[in-house]
Amino acid sequence: MHDMKALRGSPEVFKKAMEDRAEKIDVDGLLKMDASWRSLVSRIDELKHEKNVASERIAGLKKKGKDASTEIKRMKEVSQRIKKMEEEARVLEGDIREIMVVIPNVPHESVPVGRDSAANVVVKEWGEKKPLCENPLPHWEVGEILGILDFPRAAKISGAHFASYCGAGATLERALVNFMLDLHVNEHGYKEMFPPYLVNRDSMFSTAQLRYEEDMYRCEVDDLFLDPTAETPLINLHRNEILKTEDLPIRYVGYTACFRREAGSYGKETRGLLRVHQFNKVELISIIEPEKSYEELEIILNHAEKVLQLLEIPYRVYSLSTGEISFASAKTYDIEAWAPGVGKWLEVSSVSNCTDFQARRAQIKFRREKGAPSEYVHTLNGSGLATPRTFAAIIENYQEKDGTVVVPEVLRPYMNGLEKIC
């Protein structure tokens, strides 16, 4: 959410940002509504002052025993005008807020300008495409052969686009989560959190997930949402709080299952683990001073990359275009892992700087020193990583000619020393 003062002061910045994002926001119309609202509020204040002065005059007349009926009648009319104008101002303020909450964040100047993925820019590539065998099978075929993935029974239980991990597959999934949590806590210095899987509407609003409400799983009776990402509960831990500078940055890592109704386009792209309604994810978030947030973005990106480097899976990093970054983001990097079985780069992480956009919605502030005015923090988030496509990339990169799958060395301590899945 934006500060109206910023919009008044730099309307051209917002117009360009909306054009770059391919968003249809009438900035000039919004500013006219704002001007009308401010004029109404100013006139209401004038009438209230006039009423206060008249009240003193009426009291003086009565004290002297003089007739104050004319003045009283006039003030009743003024009161009615104030009441009517206050209602007009309330409605107008609500209309302005409805527009303000759907204005996305302003992209950083370094974000590539473009309306779709064609404008995304590769900023880094790591590793060589060297699968252990020629023509590796896609992970869903390997999973079925080895008995570590069961999509038919998952569909029987829950429907399409769900997965059931079995035996060594379940152990590998758990190993991934534990390995990533340990890495981010022990080497990168994050504080581990295990938040609720259900969040309320205020939490969803604060992190701007209600923009995509139709894609979320909602419990209608309680108006609670299943976590679309651990970003939502982790950021909201500090909703409506004023933090101390010495406590910043606050860096949390949290594991949750994540739930999303959207399953993408039908066809090959949705097979196996490529798009599922329920998945596991280790999330990184940071709450930091505004002037340090873009440096922090690179730090979080490096922490997410480290997972793939230790797993020895080739990957590339994209800077997303203005048309591709999320509603709340000012700049986003996507990390894609190479999956030779499907012959595709698979997104396993998205790392974003949301600047003060979420903080304004969530009212998360800080003070630089005692007595100083409060300021909004900047919030950042990044997958560190999401497991389904990481799991798929492991199966496809570590698949051997005989159909077995070598367990990445860093995961073996989490799998009781298991070296191969066969």
ZAMARGU-4260 file (C-alpha; in steps of 0.2 Angstrom, whole numbers, plus 5000, padded with zeros to 4 digits):
<rodrens>
0) 5000/5000/5000 | 5006/5017/4996 | 5007/5034/5005 | 4995/5046/4997 | 5008/5060/5000
5) 5020/5051/4989 | 5007/5049/4975 | 5003/5068/4976 | 5021/5072/4976 | 5026/5061/4962
10) 5011/5057/4951 | 5022/5054/4935 | 5032/5041/4944 | 5016/5031/4948 | 5009/5033/4931
15) 5025/5026/4923 | 5025/5012/4936 | 5007/5007/4931 | 5011/5008/4913 | 5027/4997/4915
20) 5016/4984/4925 | 5002/4985/4912 | 4990/4990/4926 | 4975/5001/4922 | 4975/5013/4937
25) 4968/5031/4934 | 4981/5041/4944 | 4974/5058/4939 | 4956/5052/4943 | 4962/5046/4960
30) 4971/5063/4963 | 4955/5072/4959 | 4945/5062/4972 | 4959/5065/4985 | 4958/5084/4981
35) 4939/5083/4983 | 4941/5073/5000 | 4953/5086/5007 | 4942/5100/5002 | 4928/5092/5011
40) 4938/5089/5026 | 4944/5107/5026 | 4926/5114/5024 | 4920/5102/5038 | 4934/5109/5050
45) 4929/5127/5046 | 4911/5124/5050 | 4915/5115/5066 | 4926/5130/5071 | 4911/5141/5066
50) 4899/5131/5077 | 4911/5132/5092 | 4912/5150/5091 | 4893/5152/5089 | 4891/5140/5104
55) 4901/5152/5115 | 4891/5167/5108 | 4874/5158/5111 | 4880/5155/5129 | 4884/5173/5131
60) 4867/5178/5125 | 4858/5167/5136 | 4869/5172/5151 | 4863/5190/5147 | 4845/5185/5146
65) 4845/5189/5127 | 4836/5179/5113 | 4847/5166/5105 | 4834/5157/5095 | 4840/5164/5078
70) 4858/5159/5082 | 4852/5142/5088 | 4842/5139/5073 | 4857/5143/5061 | 4868/5132/5071
75) 4856/5117/5069 | 4857/5120/5050 | 4876/5120/5051 | 4876/5104/5061 | 4865/5096/5048
80) 4877/5102/5034 | 4892/5095/5044 | 4883/5078/5046 | 4879/5077/5028 | 4897/5082/5023
85) 4905/5070/5035 | 4895/5056/5027 | 4901/5062/5009 | 4919/5062/5016 | 4917/5045/5023
90) 4911/5038/5007 | 4924/5047/4997 | 4938/5041/5008 | 4931/5023/5007 | 4931/5024/4988
95) 4949/5031/4988 | 4955/5017/4999 | 4947/5004/4987 | 4958/5011/4974 | 4974/5013/4984
100) 4973/4995/4990 | 4974/4988/4972 | 4989/4999/4967 | 5004/4988/4966 | 5021/4992/4972
105) 5032/5003/4961 | 5046/4993/4952 | 5064/4997/4956 | 5073/5007/4943 | 5084/4991/4939
110) 5069/4980/4935 | 5068/4976/4917 | 5053/4984/4908 | 5042/4972/4900 | 5024/4965/4901
115) 5028/4947/4901 | 5042/4934/4904 | 5050/4938/4887 | 5057/4953/4896 | 5065/4943/4910
120) 5084/4944/4911 | 5096/4930/4916 | 5108/4938/4928 | 5118/4922/4933 | 5120/4903/4929
125) 5129/4890/4939 | 5134/4873/4936 | 5135/4861/4921 | 5121/4851/4914 | 5128/4834/4918
130) 5115/4821/4922 | 5122/4804/4928 | 5114/4795/4913 | 5109/4799/4895 | 5091/4803/4892
135) 5085/4803/4910 | 5066/4799/4913 | 5055/4812/4920 | 5053/4812/4939 | 5035/4805/4939
140) 5041/4790/4929 | 5056/4787/4940 | 5045/4789/4955 | 5032/4776/4950 | 5046/4764/4945
145) 5055/4766/4962 | 5039/4767/4972 | 5043/4783/4980 | 5029/4794/4972 | 5011/4789/4971
150) 5000/4801/4961 | 4985/4789/4957 | 4982/4786/4976 | 4985/4804/4980 | 4971/4808/4967
155) 4960/4795/4974 | 4962/4804/4991 | 4962/4822/4986 | 4959/4824/4967 | 4971/4830/4953
160) 4987/4839/4957 | 4992/4831/4973 | 5006/4820/4977 | 5009/4806/4990 | 5028/4803/4994
165) 5031/4785/4999 | 5046/4776/5008 | 5062/4783/5003 | 5053/4797/4993 | 5045/4803/5010
170) 5062/4802/5018 | 5070/4812/5004 | 5056/4825/5006 | 5059/4827/5025 | 5078/4827/5022
175) 5076/4842/5010 | 5066/4852/5023 | 5078/4848/5037 | 5094/4851/5027 | 5087/4868/5022
180) 5082/4873/5039 | 5099/4868/5047 | 5108/4877/5033 | 5099/4893/5035 | 5099/4893/5054
185) 5117/4886/5057 | 5126/4894/5043 | 5116/4909/5038 | 5110/4915/5055 | 5091/4915/5053
190) 5080/4912/5068 | 5069/4896/5065 | 5050/4898/5067 | 5036/4886/5065 | 5020/4897/5062
195) 5002/4892/5060 | 4996/4884/5044 | 4980/4895/5045 | 4980/4914/5044 | 4966/4927/5046
200) 4960/4940/5033 | 4970/4954/5041 | 4986/4943/5039 | 4982/4940/5021 | 4979/4958/5018
205) 4995/4964/5026 | 5006/4953/5014 | 4995/4957/4999 | 4989/4939/4996 | 4971/4944/4995
210) 4975/4951/4978 | 4975/4932/4973 | 4960/4927/4984 | 4952/4916/4971 | 4968/4905/4971
215) 4968/4903/4990 | 4960/4889/5000 | 4948/4897/5013 | 4938/4890/5027 | 4922/4900/5025
220) 4915/4897/5043 | 4930/4905/5052 | 4936/4916/5037 | 4953/4908/5039 | 4965/4904/5024
225) 4977/4890/5023 | 4995/4897/5021 | 4999/4901/5003 | 5017/4903/5009 | 5025/4905/5026
230) 5029/4923/5021 | 5011/4927/5027 | 5012/4921/5045 | 5031/4926/5047 | 5029/4944/5041
235) 5013/4946/5052 | 5022/4941/5068 | 5026/4959/5069 | 5010/4967/5063 | 5005/4983/5072
240) 5022/4984/5081 | 5036/4997/5082 | 5053/4989/5083 | 5070/4995/5089 | 5084/4998/5077
245) 5095/4987/5087 | 5083/4972/5084 | 5085/4974/5065 | 5087/4965/5054 | 5075/4952/5059
250) 5078/4936/5049 | 5066/4922/5051 | 5066/4905/5042 | 5051/4894/5043 | 5044/4878/5036
255) 5026/4876/5032 | 5015/4866/5020 | 5008/4878/5007 | 4991/4877/4998 | 4986/4885/4982
260) 4970/4881/4971 | 4978/4887/4955 | 4986/4873/4945 | 4991/4882/4930 | 4987/4877/4912
265) 4982/4860/4908 | 4994/4848/4899 | 5012/4843/4901 | 5017/4858/4912 | 5006/4851/4926
270) 5012/4833/4926 | 5020/4826/4942 | 5027/4838/4954 | 5027/4853/4942 | 5011/4861/4949
275) 5003/4854/4964 | 4990/4861/4976 | 4999/4857/4992 | 5018/4858/4993 | 5032/4860/5006
280) 5042/4876/5007 | 5056/4883/5018 | 5054/4902/5018 | 5066/4916/5022 | 5060/4933/5027
285) 5069/4949/5033 | 5063/4965/5041 | 5076/4979/5039 | 5079/4997/5038 | 5074/5005/5021
290) 5092/5010/5016 | 5098/4992/5018 | 5085/4982/5009 | 5092/4980/4992 | 5109/4974/4999
295) 5098/4962/5009 | 5089/4956/4994 | 5106/4950/4987 | 5110/4942/5003 | 5094/4932/5003
300) 5097/4927/4985 | 5114/4920/4989 | 5107/4910/5004 | 5094/4902/4992 | 5106/4899/4979
305) 5117/4890/4992 | 5105/4876/4993 | 5106/4871/4975 | 5125/4873/4975 | 5127/4861/4990
310) 5114/4849/4981 | 5125/4852/4965 | 5111/4855/4954 | 5113/4867/4939 | 5103/4883/4941
315) 5100/4900/4933 | 5094/4917/4941 | 5082/4928/4932 | 5078/4946/4936 | 5059/4947/4933
320) 5052/4961/4922 | 5039/4974/4928 | 5025/4963/4921 | 5031/4948/4930 | 5035/4954/4948
325) 5022/4951/4960 | 5009/4964/4966 | 5019/4968/4982 | 5036/4967/4975 | 5047/4981/4969
330) 5061/4969/4963 | 5061/4950/4961 | 5073/4936/4957 | 5068/4919/4952 | 5079/4904/4953
335) 5076/4890/4941 | 5084/4872/4943 | 5088/4862/4928 | 5078/4846/4926 | 5085/4835/4912
340) 5071/4822/4913 | 5058/4835/4907 | 5071/4846/4898 | 5066/4862/4907 | 5071/4875/4920
345) 5060/4873/4935 | 5057/4888/4946 | 5061/4883/4964 | 5063/4900/4972 | 5057/4918/4971
350) 5066/4931/4981 | 5058/4948/4983 | 5060/4965/4990 | 5043/4972/4995 | 5051/4989/5001
355) 5038/4997/5013 | 5023/4991/5003 | 5018/4976/5016 | 5024/4986/5031 | 5012/5000/5027
360) 4998/4987/5026 | 5004/4978/5042 | 5009/4994/5051 | 5026/4988/5055 | 5038/5002/5060
365) 5054/5005/5069 | 5062/5020/5078 | 5081/5024/5075 | 5082/5031/5093 | 5072/5035/5108
370) 5060/5049/5104 | 5063/5049/5086 | 5048/5048/5074 | 5043/5030/5069 | 5047/5024/5051
375) 5041/5010/5041 | 5052/4995/5039 | 5056/4986/5022 | 5051/4968/5021 | 5059/4954/5010
380) 5055/4936/5007 | 5063/4922/4997 | 5060/4903/4995 | 5074/4894/5002 | 5068/4882/4994
385) 5051/4875/4988 | 5053/4856/4988 | 5042/4849/4974 | 5053/4855/4959 | 5069/4853/4969
390) 5064/4835/4973 | 5060/4833/4954 | 5077/4841/4949 | 5086/4829/4961 | 5077/4814/4954
395) 5081/4819/4936 | 5099/4825/4939 | 5104/4810/4950 | 5096/4796/4940 | 5108/4782/4935
400) 5107/4771/4920 | 5100/4757/4929 | 5085/4767/4936 | 5092/4770/4953 | 5094/4788/4960
405) 5110/4793/4969 | 5106/4803/4985 | 5115/4820/4985 | 5130/4819/4998 | 5123/4833/5008
410) 5107/4824/5011 | 5114/4807/5016 | 5116/4812/5035 | 5097/4816/5035 | 5093/4799/5027
415) 5102/4787/5039 | 5117/4787/5027 | 5107/4780/5012 | 5117/4783/4996 | 5105/4776/4983
420) 5086/4775/4981 | 5083/4758/4972
</rodrens>
